[in-house]
Amino acid sequence: MSNFRSRAGALLPLVAALLVAAAPAHAEWDTIRLSGSLKVAVYEQFAPFSDRGAGIDVEVAQALASKLGLKLSLLPFPAGENLGDDLRNMVWKGHYLGYGPADIMLHVPVEPQLMNENGKVTIFAPYHVETVRLVRSARSMPVFDGIDALNGKTIGVEKVSIAAMVLLGEGNGRFRDKVRIFDTAAEALEQLKAGQLDAVLANRSEIDSVFRDDPAFPLNEVAFQRLPRAGWAVGMAVRKDDQEMARLLQAAVNDMKASGELQAIFARHGVHEQMP
């Protein structure tokens, strides 16, 4: 009998693995549907997308939940050291402090390398293309004719951002002494508006939401060596095994694009939407 128990115990992991493999692809979606709510992870302090329970991503989350016949359960979270950390904490495992995972995470770059490095999630459904732009004070910088125009100017950037990375690294750090680092792009933009900076390098969406085509603060494209000029698409992520959920969300995003609903959400926040 003890020998039989030993053999049976050894088979249990194999049986469990076979049961998981045989589980229907829509099992996760069924669980979510029965719960009655869609848990959506959005970044904290990330205006105009998500800040204090409002923003573009919050409205996108609400629209997605509604199209799936669910209530929205918003899960704001602070950005980690890298995107891999965020995907682990908010999509497939949960944070060690006890929050997460969510059913879906928004504002995830739809980028092949990120996909390859994070095999436990599916990244899909791009709904916006982000670019980096320079916004300047027309008073203190009346002309911008290229990157050399930044010499001697005080430029604001958000910490741990693409804008900060490219500006601080450009030309072996030739602009570094005049760069001011802020916790958020919104803080840097407010300082520009107050006349404390000559310019800010930030995401186009962040600039649009604050200045809304104000001629006193014109925008310029800057040709940094390490900056993708075409920008990058952002979409969403779910657990790898939740393919039915991914299919339903992709269909919802397609419908929002076709109906103009997605463009209207961006327009309400003053952002010039760039569709993938």
The 8 nearest C-alpha neighbors of each residue, nearest first, counted from 0:
[[1, 3, 2, 4, 5, 6, 7, 8],
 [0, 2, 4, 3, 5, 6, 7, 8],
 [1, 3, 5, 0, 4, 6, 7, 8],
 [4, 2, 0, 6, 5, 1, 7, 8],
 [5, 3, 7, 1, 2, 6, 8, 0],
 [4, 6, 2, 8, 3, 7, 1, 9],
 [5, 7, 9, 3, 8, 4, 2, 10],
 [8, 6, 4, 10, 9, 5, 3, 11],
 [9, 7, 5, 11, 10, 6, 4, 12],
 [8, 10, 6, 7, 11, 5, 12, 13],
 [11, 9, 7, 13, 8, 12, 14, 6],
 [10, 12, 14, 8, 13, 9, 15, 7],
 [13, 11, 15, 14, 10, 16, 9, 8],
 [14, 12, 16, 10, 11, 15, 17, 9],
 [13, 15, 11, 17, 16, 12, 10, 18],
 [16, 14, 12, 18, 13, 17, 11, 19],
 [15, 17, 13, 19, 14, 18, 12, 20],
 [18, 16, 20, 14, 19, 15, 21, 13],
 [17, 19, 21, 15, 20, 16, 22, 14],
 [20, 18, 22, 16, 21, 17, 15, 23],
 [21, 19, 17, 18, 22, 16, 23, 15],
 [20, 22, 18, 19, 17, 23, 16, 24],
 [23, 21, 19, 20, 18, 24, 26, 25],
 [24, 22, 25, 26, 21, 20, 19, 27],
 [25, 23, 26, 242, 243, 22, 241, 240],
 [24, 26, 243, 28, 23, 27, 29, 241],
 [27, 25, 29, 28, 23, 24, 30, 22],
 [28, 26, 30, 29, 25, 241, 31, 24],
 [27, 29, 31, 25, 30, 26, 244, 32],
 [28, 30, 32, 26, 27, 31, 33, 25],
 [29, 31, 27, 33, 28, 32, 34, 26],
 [32, 30, 28, 34, 29, 33, 27, 35],
 [33, 31, 29, 34, 35, 30, 28, 36],
 [32, 34, 30, 35, 31, 29, 36, 28],
 [35, 33, 31, 32, 36, 30, 37, 29],
 [36, 34, 69, 33, 32, 70, 31, 37],
 [35, 37, 70, 69, 34, 71, 72, 38],
 [36, 38, 71, 72, 64, 69, 70, 39],
 [39, 37, 72, 101, 102, 73, 71, 36],
 [38, 40, 103, 73, 101, 74, 104, 102],
 [39, 41, 104, 74, 75, 101, 103, 73],
 [42, 40, 75, 105, 74, 104, 76, 39],
 [41, 43, 76, 75, 77, 45, 49, 78],
 [42, 44, 77, 76, 75, 45, 50, 49],
 [45, 43, 50, 46, 49, 42, 51, 183],
 [44, 46, 49, 43, 50, 48, 42, 47],
 [47, 45, 48, 49, 50, 44, 54, 205],
 [46, 48, 54, 49, 205, 45, 55, 208],
 [49, 47, 55, 54, 46, 56, 45, 50],
 [50, 48, 54, 45, 46, 53, 56, 47],
 [49, 51, 44, 46, 53, 45, 52, 43],
 [52, 50, 53, 49, 44, 43, 54, 75],
 [51, 53, 50, 49, 57, 54, 75, 73],
 [54, 52, 50, 49, 57, 51, 55, 58],
 [55, 53, 48, 49, 57, 47, 56, 50],
 [54, 56, 48, 58, 57, 59, 265, 47],
 [57, 55, 48, 59, 58, 54, 49, 60],
 [56, 58, 60, 54, 55, 59, 53, 49],
 [57, 59, 61, 55, 60, 56, 62, 54],
 [60, 58, 56, 62, 61, 57, 63, 55],
 [61, 59, 57, 63, 58, 62, 56, 64],
 [60, 62, 58, 64, 59, 63, 71, 65],
 [61, 63, 65, 59, 60, 64, 58, 66],
 [64, 62, 60, 66, 65, 61, 59, 67],
 [63, 65, 69, 67, 61, 62, 66, 71],
 [64, 66, 68, 62, 67, 63, 69, 61],
 [65, 67, 63, 68, 64, 62, 251, 69],
 [66, 68, 64, 65, 69, 63, 247, 251],
 [69, 67, 65, 66, 64, 70, 35, 32],
 [70, 68, 36, 64, 35, 67, 65, 37],
 [69, 71, 36, 64, 37, 35, 72, 65],
 [72, 70, 37, 64, 36, 61, 73, 38],
 [71, 73, 38, 37, 36, 39, 74, 70],
 [72, 74, 39, 38, 71, 75, 40, 41],
 [73, 75, 40, 39, 41, 76, 38, 72],
 [76, 74, 41, 43, 42, 40, 73, 77],
 [75, 77, 42, 43, 41, 74, 78, 40],
 [78, 76, 43, 42, 79, 75, 44, 85],
 [77, 79, 42, 76, 85, 80, 43, 81],
 [80, 78, 81, 85, 84, 77, 82, 83],
 [79, 81, 84, 78, 82, 85, 83, 159],
 [82, 80, 79, 83, 84, 85, 78, 86],
 [83, 81, 85, 84, 86, 79, 80, 107],
 [82, 84, 86, 85, 81, 87, 117, 116],
 [83, 85, 87, 82, 81, 86, 79, 88],
 [84, 86, 82, 88, 83, 87, 79, 89],
 [87, 85, 90, 83, 89, 84, 88, 82],
 [86, 88, 84, 91, 92, 85, 90, 89],
 [89, 87, 93, 94, 85, 86, 92, 84],
 [88, 90, 100, 99, 86, 93, 101, 87],
 [91, 89, 100, 86, 101, 87, 237, 238],
 [90, 92, 87, 238, 100, 93, 89, 119],
 [93, 91, 87, 88, 100, 90, 89, 94],
 [94, 92, 88, 100, 99, 89, 98, 87],
 [93, 95, 88, 96, 98, 97, 99, 92],
 [94, 96, 97, 93, 98, 88, 92, 99],
 [97, 95, 94, 98, 93, 99, 88, 100],
 [96, 98, 95, 94, 99, 93, 100, 88],
 [99, 97, 94, 93, 96, 100, 95, 89],
 [100, 98, 93, 89, 101, 94, 88, 97],
 [99, 101, 93, 89, 90, 92, 91, 88],
 [100, 102, 38, 99, 103, 89, 90, 39],
 [103, 101, 38, 39, 237, 37, 90, 100],
 [102, 104, 237, 39, 101, 236, 40, 90],
 [103, 105, 40, 236, 235, 39, 41, 90],
 [106, 104, 235, 107, 41, 234, 40, 103],
 [107, 105, 233, 234, 235, 108, 104, 41],
 [106, 108, 234, 233, 235, 105, 109, 236],
 [109, 107, 233, 110, 232, 234, 106, 231],
 [110, 108, 233, 232, 234, 122, 107, 123],
 [109, 111, 113, 108, 112, 114, 232, 231],
 [112, 110, 114, 113, 115, 109, 116, 108],
 [111, 113, 115, 114, 110, 116, 117, 109],
 [114, 112, 116, 110, 115, 111, 117, 109],
 [113, 115, 111, 117, 112, 116, 110, 118],
 [116, 114, 112, 113, 117, 118, 111, 110],
 [115, 117, 113, 114, 118, 112, 83, 111],
 [118, 116, 114, 115, 119, 120, 113, 83],
 [117, 119, 120, 115, 116, 114, 239, 121],
 [120, 118, 239, 117, 238, 91, 121, 240],
 [121, 119, 239, 238, 118, 237, 117, 236],
 [120, 122, 239, 236, 237, 238, 123, 119],
 [123, 121, 236, 235, 109, 120, 114, 237],
 [122, 124, 235, 234, 125, 109, 121, 236],
 [125, 123, 234, 249, 235, 126, 252, 122],
 [126, 234, 124, 233, 232, 127, 123, 275],
 [125, 127, 234, 124, 233, 274, 275, 128],
 [128, 126, 274, 233, 232, 273, 275, 125],
 [127, 129, 232, 273, 231, 275, 274, 233],
 [128, 130, 230, 231, 232, 127, 202, 203],
 [129, 131, 230, 203, 202, 132, 231, 128],
 [132, 130, 202, 201, 203, 162, 200, 129],
 [133, 131, 220, 203, 201, 200, 219, 202],
 [132, 134, 200, 219, 218, 199, 220, 135],
 [133, 135, 218, 199, 198, 217, 216, 219],
 [136, 134, 198, 216, 217, 197, 137, 133],
 [135, 137, 216, 138, 139, 140, 197, 198],
 [138, 136, 141, 140, 215, 216, 139, 135],
 [137, 139, 136, 141, 140, 215, 135, 197],
 [138, 140, 136, 137, 197, 141, 135, 194],
 [139, 141, 137, 142, 136, 138, 135, 197],
 [142, 140, 137, 138, 139, 143, 136, 135],
 [143, 141, 140, 144, 137, 148, 139, 138],
 [142, 144, 145, 148, 140, 141, 219, 146],
 [145, 143, 142, 148, 146, 147, 219, 221],
 [146, 144, 147, 148, 143, 221, 222, 149],
 [145, 147, 148, 149, 221, 222, 144, 223],
 [148, 146, 149, 145, 150, 144, 143, 151],
 [147, 149, 146, 150, 145, 143, 144, 152],
 [150, 148, 147, 152, 146, 151, 174, 154],
 [151, 149, 148, 152, 147, 174, 146, 173],
 [150, 152, 149, 153, 177, 174, 148, 176],
 [153, 151, 149, 150, 197, 154, 177, 198],
 [154, 152, 177, 197, 196, 178, 198, 151],
 [153, 155, 198, 178, 199, 197, 179, 196],
 [154, 156, 199, 179, 187, 178, 180, 200],
 [157, 155, 180, 163, 200, 199, 181, 184],
 [156, 158, 184, 181, 183, 180, 182, 160],
 [157, 159, 160, 180, 182, 181, 163, 156],
 [160, 158, 157, 163, 161, 164, 162, 80],
 [161, 159, 163, 162, 158, 157, 164, 156],
 [160, 162, 164, 163, 165, 159, 226, 131],
 [161, 163, 160, 164, 165, 201, 200, 166],
 [164, 162, 160, 166, 161, 156, 165, 167],
 [163, 165, 161, 162, 167, 166, 168, 160],
 [164, 166, 168, 162, 163, 167, 169, 225],
 [167, 165, 163, 169, 168, 164, 162, 174],
 [166, 168, 175, 172, 164, 165, 169, 163],
 [167, 169, 172, 165, 166, 171, 164, 170],
 [170, 168, 166, 172, 171, 167, 165, 173],
 [169, 171, 172, 173, 168, 174, 167, 166],
 [172, 170, 169, 168, 173, 167, 174, 175],
 [171, 173, 168, 175, 167, 170, 169, 174],
 [172, 174, 170, 175, 171, 169, 176, 167],
 [175, 173, 172, 176, 177, 167, 178, 150],
 [174, 176, 172, 178, 167, 177, 173, 166],
 [177, 175, 178, 174, 173, 172, 179, 153],
 [176, 178, 153, 175, 174, 154, 152, 179],
 [179, 177, 154, 175, 176, 155, 153, 180],
 [178, 180, 155, 154, 156, 177, 181, 153],
 [179, 181, 156, 158, 157, 155, 178, 182],
 [182, 180, 157, 183, 158, 187, 156, 186],
 [181, 183, 157, 158, 180, 184, 186, 187],
 [184, 182, 157, 185, 181, 186, 187, 158],
 [183, 185, 157, 187, 186, 188, 156, 201],
 [184, 186, 188, 183, 187, 189, 46, 205],
 [187, 185, 189, 184, 183, 188, 190, 181],
 [188, 186, 184, 190, 185, 189, 155, 181],
 [187, 189, 191, 185, 190, 186, 184, 192],
 [188, 190, 192, 186, 191, 187, 193, 185],
 [191, 189, 193, 187, 195, 188, 192, 196],
 [192, 190, 196, 188, 194, 193, 189, 195],
 [191, 193, 189, 190, 194, 188, 195, 136],
 [194, 192, 190, 191, 195, 189, 196, 188],
 [195, 193, 191, 192, 196, 190, 197, 136],
 [194, 196, 190, 191, 193, 197, 192, 153],
 [197, 195, 191, 153, 198, 194, 154, 190],
 [196, 198, 153, 136, 135, 139, 152, 154],
 [199, 197, 135, 154, 134, 196, 136, 191],
 [200, 198, 155, 154, 134, 133, 156, 201],
 [199, 201, 133, 156, 162, 132, 155, 134],
 [202, 200, 131, 162, 132, 199, 203, 156],
 [201, 203, 131, 205, 204, 130, 132, 206],
 [202, 204, 206, 205, 131, 132, 130, 207],
 [203, 205, 207, 270, 206, 202, 208, 271],
 [206, 204, 202, 208, 203, 207, 47, 209],
 [205, 207, 203, 204, 209, 208, 210, 202],
 [208, 206, 211, 204, 270, 210, 209, 205],
 [207, 209, 269, 205, 206, 270, 268, 211],
 [208, 210, 206, 207, 211, 205, 188, 185],
 [209, 211, 213, 207, 212, 208, 206, 216],
 [210, 212, 207, 213, 269, 208, 209, 270],
 [213, 211, 210, 214, 207, 217, 216, 218],
 [212, 214, 210, 215, 216, 211, 217, 207],
 [215, 213, 216, 217, 212, 137, 210, 218],
 [216, 214, 137, 213, 217, 136, 138, 135],
 [215, 217, 136, 214, 135, 213, 137, 134],
 [218, 216, 214, 134, 135, 215, 137, 219],
 [219, 217, 134, 133, 132, 135, 216, 220],
 [218, 220, 133, 132, 221, 134, 217, 143],
 [219, 221, 132, 133, 222, 218, 131, 228],
 [220, 222, 223, 146, 219, 132, 133, 145],
 [223, 221, 224, 220, 146, 226, 228, 145],
 [222, 224, 226, 225, 221, 165, 169, 166],
 [223, 225, 226, 222, 169, 165, 227, 170],
 [226, 224, 223, 165, 227, 169, 168, 222],
 [225, 227, 223, 224, 228, 165, 222, 161],
 [228, 226, 230, 229, 225, 231, 130, 224],
 [229, 227, 230, 226, 130, 222, 131, 220],
 [228, 230, 227, 231, 130, 128, 129, 226],
 [231, 229, 130, 129, 228, 227, 128, 232],
 [230, 232, 128, 129, 233, 130, 229, 108],
 [231, 233, 128, 109, 127, 108, 125, 129],
 [234, 232, 108, 125, 107, 106, 109, 127],
 [233, 235, 125, 124, 107, 106, 126, 123],
 [236, 234, 105, 107, 104, 122, 123, 106],
 [235, 237, 122, 104, 121, 103, 120, 123],
 [238, 236, 103, 121, 120, 90, 102, 239],
 [237, 239, 120, 241, 240, 91, 121, 90],
 [238, 240, 120, 121, 119, 241, 237, 242],
 [239, 241, 238, 242, 24, 27, 120, 119],
 [242, 240, 238, 244, 239, 243, 27, 245],
 [241, 243, 245, 244, 240, 246, 24, 239],
 [244, 242, 246, 25, 245, 241, 247, 28],
 [243, 245, 247, 242, 246, 241, 28, 248],
 [246, 244, 242, 248, 243, 247, 249, 241],
 [245, 247, 243, 249, 244, 248, 242, 250],
 [248, 246, 250, 244, 249, 245, 251, 243],
 [249, 247, 251, 245, 250, 246, 244, 252],
 [250, 248, 252, 246, 124, 251, 247, 245],
 [249, 251, 253, 247, 248, 252, 254, 246],
 [250, 252, 248, 254, 249, 253, 255, 247],
 [251, 253, 255, 249, 254, 250, 248, 256],
 [254, 252, 250, 256, 251, 255, 249, 257],
 [253, 255, 251, 257, 252, 256, 258, 250],
 [256, 254, 260, 252, 261, 258, 253, 257],
 [257, 255, 253, 259, 254, 261, 258, 252],
 [256, 258, 254, 255, 259, 253, 260, 261],
 [257, 259, 255, 260, 256, 254, 261, 253],
 [260, 258, 262, 256, 261, 257, 255, 263],
 [259, 261, 255, 263, 258, 262, 256, 264],
 [262, 260, 255, 264, 263, 256, 259, 265],
 [261, 263, 259, 265, 264, 260, 266, 272],
 [262, 264, 266, 260, 261, 265, 259, 267],
 [265, 263, 261, 267, 262, 266, 55, 260],
 [264, 266, 270, 262, 268, 263, 267, 272],
 [265, 267, 263, 269, 268, 270, 264, 262],
 [268, 266, 264, 265, 269, 263, 270, 55],
 [267, 269, 266, 265, 270, 208, 47, 264],
 [270, 268, 208, 266, 267, 211, 207, 265],
 [271, 269, 207, 265, 204, 266, 268, 208],
 [272, 270, 273, 269, 266, 265, 207, 204],
 [271, 273, 270, 265, 274, 262, 127, 266],
 [272, 274, 128, 127, 271, 275, 129, 126],
 [273, 275, 127, 128, 272, 126, 125, 256],
 [274, 128, 127, 232, 125, 126, 273, 233]]
